[in-house]
Amino acid sequence: QVQLVESGGGLVQAGGSLRLSCAASGLTFSMYSMGWFRQAPGKEREFVAGISRSGDETNYPDSLKGRFTISRNNAKNTVYLQMNSLKPEDTAVYYCAADWAPVGDYVPRTASYAYENWGQGTQVTVSS
C-alpha cells in the first residue's frame, strides 16, 4: 500500500522559510516522478513543483521560480520542498504526489489528475 506522509508545515511570518518533507513507503520510489501541490480555501489545487525520478530535472510555475526548490533523496524515499521568502498568499494545505514513471524522459506534469498517489497534506500558514 502506497503511503505518502507530509511533514514540516506550520505557522511562519512573511519573509520566513519552511522546509516540507514527504516520506514515501509501499512503492519503488525511484520509479516515480514526484510533485508538490497546494490548495488554499475556496481555490483549486495548484501545482507548485515537480521533480524527475533521479532528481536531475525540476519544474516550477513561473510565479514560484526562485522562491521554492524541490529536491529528493531516493535513498531515504523522501522528497522535499524548500520554501523561502514566504508570503501570506502562500498559505495553503501542501500535498505531495507520486506519478508512476519507470522509464523514459521526464515529462513535467502540472495537472493533479496525472498523479496516482497523494499524501494527506500539511498546513502552511504565513502571517503578515
VENBEL-V388591 format. One record per residue. N is the residue number from 1. RES is the residue in three letters. SS is DSSP state (H for helix, E for strand, L for the rest). PSI is psi in whole degrees, 0 to 359 (NA if undefined). OMEGA is omega in whole degrees, 0 to 359 (none if undefined). Layout:
N:RES:SS:PSI:OMEGA + N:RES:SS:PSI:OMEGA
This chain:
1:GLN:L:125:181 + 2:VAL:L:132:175 + 3:GLN:E:133:173 + 4:LEU:E:124:184 + 5:VAL:E:113:179 + 6:GLU:E:152:175 + 7:SER:E:167:176 + 8:GLY:L:356:177 + 9:GLY:L:173:179 + 10:GLY:E:195:180 + 11:LEU:E:129:180 + 12:VAL:E:150:177 + 13:GLN:E:154:176 + 14:ALA:L:137:183 + 15:GLY:L:348:181 + 16:GLY:L:186:183 + 17:SER:L:153:172 + 18:LEU:E:151:174 + 19:ARG:E:116:177 + 20:LEU:E:147:175 + 21:SER:E:152:176 + 22:CYS:E:111:180 + 23:ALA:E:127:183 + 24:ALA:E:144:175 + 25:SER:E:161:179 + 26:GLY:L:17:179 + 27:LEU:L:160:173 + 28:THR:L:94:193 + 29:PHE:H:321:185 + 30:SER:H:355:177 + 31:MET:H:8:181 + 32:TYR:E:133:161 + 33:SER:E:150:183 + 34:MET:E:155:178 + 35:GLY:E:159:171 + 36:TRP:E:138:176 + 37:PHE:E:167:174 + 38:ARG:E:155:179 + 39:GLN:E:119:176 + 40:ALA:L:157:180 + 41:PRO:L:130:177 + 42:GLY:L:5:181 + 43:LYS:L:162:177 + 44:GLU:L:157:176 + 45:ARG:L:136:189 + 46:GLU:E:135:177 + 47:PHE:E:135:182 + 48:VAL:E:317:183 + 49:ALA:E:152:176 + 50:GLY:E:156:181 + 51:ILE:E:145:182 + 52:SER:L:173:181 + 53:ARG:L:316:185 + 54:SER:L:342:182 + 55:GLY:L:1:185 + 56:ASP:L:353:176 + 57:GLU:L:138:179 + 58:THR:E:164:184 + 59:ASN:E:134:180 + 60:TYR:E:152:168 + 61:PRO:L:150:183 + 62:ASP:L:327:184 + 63:SER:L:341:184 + 64:LEU:L:352:180 + 65:LYS:L:135:179 + 66:GLY:L:340:179 + 67:ARG:L:325:183 + 68:PHE:E:142:178 + 69:THR:E:125:176 + 70:ILE:E:143:176 + 71:SER:E:170:179 + 72:ARG:E:156:175 + 73:ASN:E:102:184 + 74:ASN:L:334:178 + 75:ALA:L:335:181 + 76:LYS:L:3:181 + 77:ASN:L:44:186 + 78:THR:E:140:172 + 79:VAL:E:146:186 + 80:TYR:E:157:171 + 81:LEU:E:109:176 + 82:GLN:E:123:182 + 83:MET:E:120:181 + 84:ASN:L:163:179 + 85:SER:L:50:185 + 86:LEU:L:147:182 + 87:LYS:L:157:178 + 88:PRO:H:328:180 + 89:GLU:H:354:173 + 90:ASP:H:354:179 + 91:THR:L:125:183 + 92:ALA:E:171:166 + 93:VAL:E:129:182 + 94:TYR:E:132:182 + 95:TYR:E:141:167 + 96:CYS:E:155:184 + 97:ALA:E:150:182 + 98:ALA:E:135:180 + 99:ASP:E:117:180 + 100:TRP:E:116:184 + 101:ALA:L:70:190 + 102:PRO:L:339:182 + 103:VAL:L:167:173 + 104:GLY:L:174:180 + 105:ASP:L:157:178 + 106:TYR:L:129:176 + 107:VAL:L:106:180 + 108:PRO:L:126:181 + 109:ARG:L:120:183 + 110:THR:L:353:180 + 111:ALA:L:136:184 + 112:SER:H:329:183 + 113:TYR:H:347:179 + 114:ALA:H:347:185 + 115:TYR:L:131:186 + 116:GLU:L:334:187 + 117:ASN:E:140:185 + 118:TRP:E:149:170 + 119:GLY:L:181:183 + 120:GLN:L:347:177 + 121:GLY:L:155:175 + 122:THR:E:136:185 + 123:GLN:E:132:172 + 124:VAL:E:124:179 + 125:THR:E:124:181 + 126:VAL:E:118:181 + 127:SER:E:149:182 + 128:SER:L:NA:none
